[in-house]
Amino acid sequence: MLRRIPRLLLCSSVLAGLPLIKTHAQTPDTKPITPPPVKAAANTSVPQAKQAHAPAHQSTVHIVGRTPNEAEQVIVTAHLDQQRIALSPSTGATVRTFSRKDLETIPGGDNAPINQVLLQAPGVAQDSYGQIHVRGDHNEVQFRLDGVQLPEGLNVFGQALMTRFADHMSLTTGALPSQFGFLQAGVVDITTKNGTTNPGGNVSVYGGARDYFFPSVQYGFHEGKWDFFATADFVHDRTGIENTTPNFNAPHDLSNQYHFLGHARYTVDDDTRISLIAGVSNAEYQLPNNPGQLPGKWRQNYTPPANMPASNTLNEHQKQITDFAVLALQKEIGAFSLQDSVFTRYSSLRYSPDPQGDLYYMGIAQHAARSVFSTGTQHDVTWRAAPDHTVRFGFQIFVERNVSKASSTVFDQDGTYYPDPDDATNMLPNYDLSNPRTIQEGSGKTGMIYGLYAQDEWRVLHNLTINYGLRFDGVSEYTSENQVSPRINVVWKPWTGGVLHAGYSRYFTPPPFEVVSSASIARFNNTSAQAASNGNSPVKAERDHYFDAGIEQTILPGLRVSFDAYYKLAKNMIDEGQFGAPIILSGFNYRRGQVNGYEVAFSYDHGPLSLYGNFGWSRAIGKDITSAQFNFSQDDLNYINSHWVHLDHDQRWTASAGAAYAFFRTTRFPLRLSATLVYGSGLRKDYEVTRDLTIPNGASVSPYATVNFSAVQTIHNTFGTRWKGDTQFRLDVLNLGDHTYQLRDGSGIGVGAPQYGLRRTILCGISQGF
C-alpha cells in the first residue's frame, strides 16, 4: 500500500466544498475539481516518510464504506482526473466554477439548459435562440468535455449538451494561456459524470406550464476496470424559441427534443485510461409567428390575394440534429502526462417554409438544408521538467466538410418600375406574380483549421508564477491564413488571501465555416430575393490583442471578492447575424473592433447559506463591414464605413445574483430554498434620427430584471435499506414577478424578428434515485 499513499493524499486535496459560484484567478495550486464520494477521517496516520512530501494544505484520507476494490477504483479515478485537469490549467485567467452542488441549486437544477447556468457568471449576457455573449463577443465560446474541445456545429437554439451530464464545469475568460485556441471569448470545460463517482440511477419527471413535459433518466456503475454512465431525456414544450409578442403564450411555438449522452471508461492500469463519450441530439421546432406583418411591395397598386395567409398563421419549421463522439487515451509516463483524443461531430439544420406565406411576405420561400461534418484530433502533453518548471505542448487539427442545399421559390422582375409610395424619390421594380419560379442550388466545401502550442509555467518565487508560451494557428477554408500568437500571464500572491494577475494574449479566430458563396447571390439577381447590395468579400480570420488584469481577495473563510478588467483590440472582428427566414447565423467582419469592460464578483459559502453576486460593464464597437456585404443595405454599409457602431449584442450593464439556504440539512428531510436574479441593460436596436437617417444599433431595448425561485425537498433513503435511493420533489418558478421584457425588437444589424423573454412559468418535478 505504500505506493498508494500519494494518491490517497491527492484524493484528500480535493475534498473541500466549493461556494455556490466561485470566481477566482486561476493559480497553479488552485484546481477546480469536485471530490469523489469518499469520507475523510481526521488525523489518519500514514508513514512519516510519505507525509514529508505532502503539501502543507493537504490532509490524508481514509476510504470507508467500500470494498477494497471499490476504494482502489475511487483512488485511481481521482488520481487520473487530477492529472487530466493539470494538462490544461488556466494560470492567470479568470475561472468561474460550478460545482455539482451549484448545478443542483440553480432553479431548474439538472433540467436547466447550460446557457441558463452560464448566465450566473459575470460578463455573460443572454440573447434569443439560447445564445449567450461572453465579454462582448458573439458566440466565440468553446465547449470542452473532459478537456477535449468539440468542433463547432450548426446549433442555434438547440443544445446538444445537458446539465445533468456534468459532474461540475467551469467558465474560463481573460487572457487565456496558449493551449486554448480557435474560440477564445470563453472556455466552458465540462467534467462529465462517471460510474465510479456517480454510481446508481435516477428517474425524473418534470413539467408544468405551456405543455412543458420533461422526463429523464440517468444511470452509472463500475465493474472491475470498466466504468459506465449514461443519461437521456425528452423535452416537449411551447417555449422552444422566444416569443415574438409580449403575450403569455407564443403563436406556433411547439418543440420536441431528444437527447442522449453516454460515457464509457476502461482503466488499463494505475497510469492509463481509455474513455469514449458519445452524444445524440434531435430537435424539431415550430417557428413563432410575427403578427401584423405586411406583404412585400411587388407591383404598383398591388392587392394581396384573398387566400394569402395572415402572418400570425404561417407554418414554418426547423429541425436540428447533432451527433458526436470523443475517444481519448490518458497516460502517465514518468515525468510526462498526456491525453490523446480523436473526435467527430455531425450537425445538420433543415428549414421548411410556409410555401405561400414566406413567398408573399418576404419574396422567397426557401427549403434550406445545411450540414457540417467535422473530425479531428487533439494531443496535450505535460512535462514536469523541474520543480519550478512545468512545460506543456500539443496540437489540434479539425477537418470539416460543409454542405449546403436550397430550393427557393421567387418572383421575377417584369422590367418595369413604379414610385415607392413611402419615398417618392425611389423607384421600385414590378414583379410577375402570376408565374413564380424555383431556383435550385447546392454547394460543398472541405477545409481545415489547425493549431499547435508550447508553454512553460515557471514558478519564479514561492508567490510569483509566470506562464508564457506561443501558439501557431492556421485556417484553410473560405480563407487561407495563419498567425503566431505569443501569450504571457503573471500571477502574484503578495499577501495572505490575495492574488493579483495580469496577462496579454494574441488571438487568432478562424471564421465560421457556414458562409454563403458568391455564386448563390448572382442566381437571385432581378428576383424578389435579390441581395440588398452586391459585395461578397470572403469572411476573414479575426486577429486580436487581448489585455486582462485583476485582483482577488479572500476576506473571511468562505467570502471572496474579485475585480477584473479587460481590453481587446481587433482586426477583422467577426460578428454574426440572422439574415432571412431560416434561423441560420452567418458571419461577417468589421475591419476594426474594440471591446473593453470590467467585472466585480463576490461569493460567500458557509454552513447552510450560500450567496453570490456579480456585475459587469462592457462596450463592444466595430467599424467598416468588409465581408458578406450583400446582407446589408447600401445605406447601412455607407454609415458603418465611416462611423463606429455598437455591435448588436453589446449590452452595457449585465448582472446576476443568487442565494440558497438549506433547512434541516443534517436530517433525512433537508429542504433547500434558492433564488437567482439576472439583469440586463438591453441589447441593441436601430435608432431613427430622421426619416432619412437611421443609425444601425444606435439605441438599446429597455432594461430588465428577472428573478427565478426554487424549492427542493429531499427524502434520503425513502424506502429504507431494502431499496436505497433518495426521493426529491421540486418547485421552480421562472420569472417570479412575471416581468414582460424584450430581448430584441426586430431591428438592428442581423436581427430577424422581435423576441420577448419568458413570462412567469411554474414547473414541478419528482425524481427517484435507485
Buried (B, 14 or more C-beta within 10 A) or exposed (E): EEEBBBBBBBBBBBBEEBBBBBBBBBBBEBBBBBBBEBEBEEEEEBEEEBEEEBEEEBBBBBBEEBEEEBBBBBBBBBBBBBBBBBBBBBBBBBBBBBBBBBBBBBBBBBBBBBBBBBBBBBBBBBBBBBBBBBBBBBBBBBBBBBBBBBBBBBBBBBBBBBBBBBBBBBBBBBBBBBBBBBBBBBBBBBBBBBBBBBBBBBBBEBBBBBBBBBBBBBBBBBEEBEBBBBBBBBBBBBBBBBBBBEEEBBBBBBBBBBBBBBBBBEBEEBBBBBBEBBBBBBBBBBBBBBEEBEBBBBBEEBEEEEEBBEBBEBBBBBBBBBBBBBBBBBBBEEEEBBBBBBBBBBBBBBBBBBEBBBBBBBBBBBBBBBBBBBBBBBBBBBBEEEEEEBBBBBBBBBBBBBBBBBBBBBBBBBEEBBEEEEEEEEEBBBBBBEEBEEBEBEEEBEBBBBBBBBBBBBBEEEBBBBBBBBBBBBBBBBBEBBBEBEBBBBBBBEEEEBBBBBBBBBBBBBBBBBBBBEEBBEBBEEBBBBBBBEBBBBBBBBBBBBBBBBBBBBEEEBBBBBEBBBBBBBBBBBBBBBBBBBBBBBBBBBBBBBBBBBBBBBBBBEEBEBBBBBBBBBBBBBBBBBBBBBBBEEBBBEBBEEEEBBBBBBBBBBBBBBBBBBEEEEEEEBBBBBBBBBBBBBBBBBBEEEEEEBBBBBBBBEEBEBBBBBBBBBBBBBEEEEEEBBBBBBBBBBBBEEBBBBBBBBBBBBBBBBBBBBBBBBBBBEBBBE
